[in-house]
C-alpha cells in the first residue's frame, strides 16, 4: 500500500487482493472498473466523482435489468424534469373505416386524429443498507459491489412490481375452466371458484390470442407476449407437448425478450416468478381456515360503516381483529360450495364475524371459512398477462429514473467514522392506456395447494 500525502486529497493505491479501507478515497487496482475515479474531497456528499457515480448508476440499472419483465413492454416516457410530479401519456383513437367512395376530382373532407391524454403521478421508492467499519475491515469481498448487486436485485423487483400491480387491475379477464379427469369442463366466472384443476391449456392461449386480434391489438415485433409464472408454464408445456417451440429451437435467436422461454400459437412467453399470484393470508395465527359454530341472519354490528346497521353474524373459533375488511369464503358443507363475502366487522372476544349481506346458507356446524382473496378453499390463483403493443405506459428508469447512492463513513451523525451506506432511489409510475390491448387469464396450477402466499 502506498499513501501519497497531497494535503486535502488522500489517494490510496491497493495491490491486487488487498481489502479496501479508508474514510476518504481509494483507487482499486484489483478491479480496474472501480479504479481511478473514487476520489473524495472534504464536504463532498458521497465521495464519488461524476464519472464514478455514472458508472455505479449504470451498474445498478444493468443489474436490475433482468428483473424488469413487465416494464420492458411499456410505452416509455422520461421522468418529467422540472415539470412537477404529473406525467402525461398519450393514446390515439383508431380512425373509422373510409367506406364512402371518393368523388372524382373532389377532395374528401378527411379525418382528424383524436389524441386522448392519460396522466399519472410519479412516486419514489428506495432502500439502503448500512455498512459498519468492522464489516468493511473484515470482509473478504468488495462490500460496496456486493451490496450494489443485492440492492439492484431489490430495485428491479420493486420497480417491476409497481408496473405489474397497475396493469393487473385491467378490466379484461378470462377464467380457465375446471377440467375433470374425464375431460368434462366446468365454466368459471369468478376468481374464488378456481381450483387447481383449472389449469392454463393450449386452447386458452389460442382463445386469448384471438381476443386480442379481434380487438385489433397491435403486436410486439410480430407477436403478442404473455408473462407467465414458472408453475403455470410447467402446466402449459405439459399440455402443449409438440406444439411448444422452445427458444433453443428458434431459427433466428436475435431479439430474444428478457425472460423469454418459448412460443405457442403466435404468442411469445416470458417467464417470471413475479407474475401475479392471488392468495389470501391465513385467517388466524394457527390455522389457515376457521370452523363455523353458528350463523345468525339478524344480528347487529355497531362497527359496520355507518354505525349500527343490519348485518349477518358468523360465529367461529379463533377470530382475530385482523379479519376486519378481509375477503372470506364461507364453505357451505351441505351444498358443497363456497360463497364469497367481505368482513364488515369483528368482535374477537365473542368469536363474531359480521358480513353485510345474507349468504343464503343452510347453516351446519362444521362449515368452514377460508381466505377469500384467491381461489376456491383458499387456494392460489395465478395470472398470465397477454399483452399487445402500447397497452400500458411507464416512466423510464434511465435518465434519472433510478439513482445509486453511496455515503462514506463520517456522513451524518457519525463522529467516529463507524458507518457508511449504499442505497438506491427510483422515481416510477405506470398506467393502463388501452384496456383492450391486454388480457389477464387467471388459472389454477398443479402448485396451487402448495403456494399459499401472494406476491
Secondary structure as GFF3:
##gff-version 3
##sequence-region A 1 455
A	DSSP	beta_strand	2	6	.	.	.	ID=ss1
A	DSSP	beta_strand	9	14	.	.	.	ID=ss2
A	DSSP	beta_strand	27	28	.	.	.	ID=ss3
A	DSSP	three_ten_helix	32	34	.	.	.	ID=ss4
A	DSSP	alpha_helix	50	65	.	.	.	ID=ss5
A	DSSP	three_ten_helix	71	73	.	.	.	ID=ss6
A	DSSP	beta_strand	75	77	.	.	.	ID=ss7
A	DSSP	beta_strand	86	92	.	.	.	ID=ss8
A	DSSP	beta_strand	115	121	.	.	.	ID=ss9
A	DSSP	beta_strand	123	132	.	.	.	ID=ss10
A	DSSP	alpha_helix	133	138	.	.	.	ID=ss11
A	DSSP	alpha_helix	143	167	.	.	.	ID=ss12
A	DSSP	beta_strand	173	175	.	.	.	ID=ss13
A	DSSP	beta_strand	178	179	.	.	.	ID=ss14
A	DSSP	beta_strand	185	186	.	.	.	ID=ss15
A	DSSP	three_ten_helix	191	193	.	.	.	ID=ss16
A	DSSP	alpha_helix	202	214	.	.	.	ID=ss17
A	DSSP	beta_strand	224	228	.	.	.	ID=ss18
A	DSSP	alpha_helix	230	240	.	.	.	ID=ss19
A	DSSP	three_ten_helix	241	243	.	.	.	ID=ss20
A	DSSP	beta_strand	245	246	.	.	.	ID=ss21
A	DSSP	three_ten_helix	247	249	.	.	.	ID=ss22
A	DSSP	beta_strand	260	264	.	.	.	ID=ss23
A	DSSP	beta_strand	267	271	.	.	.	ID=ss24
A	DSSP	beta_strand	277	278	.	.	.	ID=ss25
A	DSSP	beta_strand	290	301	.	.	.	ID=ss26
A	DSSP	beta_strand	309	316	.	.	.	ID=ss27
A	DSSP	three_ten_helix	321	323	.	.	.	ID=ss28
A	DSSP	beta_strand	327	332	.	.	.	ID=ss29
A	DSSP	beta_strand	337	347	.	.	.	ID=ss30
A	DSSP	three_ten_helix	348	350	.	.	.	ID=ss31
A	DSSP	beta_strand	352	355	.	.	.	ID=ss32
A	DSSP	beta_strand	368	371	.	.	.	ID=ss33
A	DSSP	three_ten_helix	376	378	.	.	.	ID=ss34
A	DSSP	beta_strand	381	387	.	.	.	ID=ss35
A	DSSP	beta_strand	392	395	.	.	.	ID=ss36
A	DSSP	beta_strand	402	407	.	.	.	ID=ss37
A	DSSP	beta_strand	419	428	.	.	.	ID=ss38
A	DSSP	beta_strand	430	432	.	.	.	ID=ss39
A	DSSP	three_ten_helix	435	437	.	.	.	ID=ss40
A	DSSP	beta_strand	438	443	.	.	.	ID=ss41
###
